[in-house]
Amino acid sequence: MTHDYPFFFTWSAQHAAKPLELTGGQGAHFSTKDGGRWLDLGALSYQVNAGHGNKRIVDAIKRQADELCLSAPNAVFPAKVELAERLLAMAGPGFSRGKVFFTLGGAEANENALKIARAVTGRLKNVARYRSYHGASMGALSLTGDWRRAPMEPGIPGVVHVADCYCDRCPFGKQLATCARECATNIDAQMQLEGPHSVAAVFLEPVPGANGVLVPPAEYWPIVRAACDREGALLVADEVLTGFGRTGKPFGFQHWNAVPDLITVAKGLASGYQAIGAVLVSERVAQHFDERVLACGLTYYAHPTACAAAVETLNVYRDDKLFENAERLGPVLRRELDAVKQRVAAKSFVRGQGLLAALEVEAPSIEWGVLGGELAQRKLSLHVDGKRGTAIFAPPLCITEQELVGGIRSFGDAAVRAFGAAT
Ligand code: PLP
C-alpha cells in the first residue's frame, strides 16, 4: 500500500507506485526485504557502475566522515582537489587546464551548464533533442525532449528541439547505408533558421540512454562539433548516464573524433554511493571566468564525503579494470540480445554500445505488462518501457560474462512468454 508511506514516489501516481524494499547487495545483484536476490541488469537508476556492496567505497566515505565531514563552498581539502584533477585528466585534450564545477546530481549539472553557456556566449537559445532526458529541474526538463517535459510546459524560454539519430526509424526516412547523416546536418540547418549566432549551446547525450540507446553514426558528433564551431555555440556532452565506462570508454563522446566544451556527469561518478555531479569545463571556456564572476553556487558544493566516495570509485574503476570489462562484454551483450531478437515473434531491433543496450520490440502495451511479470518471477531487474517499446540493459560494470549471459538468456525466456516465439 504505497499511500501508507509518508513520502512521494517519483514519476508516478502515488497509488500506482511500486516500492522496492532494498536491503543491500553484492556485485551485480541486489537483495530485497522478502529475501529476494535480483540480478541488476539496470544498475538501479543507471548509477551503480562499480556494483553493489563495494566495501572500498563505503570505507572511504567513513574515513572522510571521521576526518572532515563538513565543508563550505570555498573549502579546499585533498579529496576535492584530487577528484577535480582526475576528472579533467579523464576528459582528455582541451580539459587538462580546465575547471570542474561540482553539483549534487545530473539535473543540477545541466542547470549549471546552461548558466555557464549563457554567461560565456551572451546568448539565450539552446538546442536539444526530442528523444532525450537531461533532468527534472526546470532548465534541464526544458532541454529534455521526452514525455517528462510536457506536464511542466512552458519551461525556460529559448529551447529548440531537433530530430533524433534514430537509425532504425530514421526521422528523415533515410537508410544508414546511403544517408548523408541528415540527423546531424539538420542541427546546423536548425541553428541557421533560429538566427545565425543565436544558439548558446547544443546539449547531447553521446548515446541517448533512457530514450532507447540511440547509437549515432560515427560522423554524427564531428558534424555537430563543426556546426557549433561555425556558430560559436558550445557543445555540451551530457554524460550523466554514459559516463564512467558505461559505453566501454571513460566518456561516451570518446568513441568519436569530437571534443565537447562542457561535460556534465553524475550517476557513475560516485556509483550512487553519494549524491554528486559535476560540470567539466574545458580550458577555453573556463578562462572566461578568470576575471568575470561565475554566478553559480551551492551550499553543498563538493561535499567531502561525496568527493571521497567519487575518488575511491575512480580507484575501483581503475584497479578492477571495469571500463575494460564494459568494453569486452559489450559485444557479448549484443550477441545475446541478437539471439533474443531471433527467438521472439514480434519485429524487434537491437542497439548497444558497451554495457548499454536496448531491445526494441513492436508489441502492444499488454504484452509489455506480461513481460514485467515474467521478469519479476525470474528476479531480473532492468528498464522496461512499454510506452516506448524498449527494454534497456545497463548492468553494473563488474558483472561477469557468466552472469550477463545467464541473465540475458533468462530475459529471452521471459520475452518469448510475453511476445510469443518466432516460428
Ligand atoms: N542526464 C541524463 C542523460 C540522465 O539520464 C539523467 C538521469 O537519469 C539526468 C541527466 C538527471 O540526473 P539526476 O537524476 O541525477 O538529476
Boltz pocket constraint, residues with backbone or C-beta under 6 A from the ligand:
constraints:
  - pocket:
      binder: B
      contacts: [[A, 45], [A, 104], [A, 105], [A, 106], [A, 107], [A, 108], [A, 110], [A, 133], [A, 134], [A, 135], [A, 136], [A, 205], [A, 209], [A, 210], [A, 238], [A, 239], [A, 240], [A, 241], [A, 242], [A, 266], [A, 267]]
      max_distance: 6.0
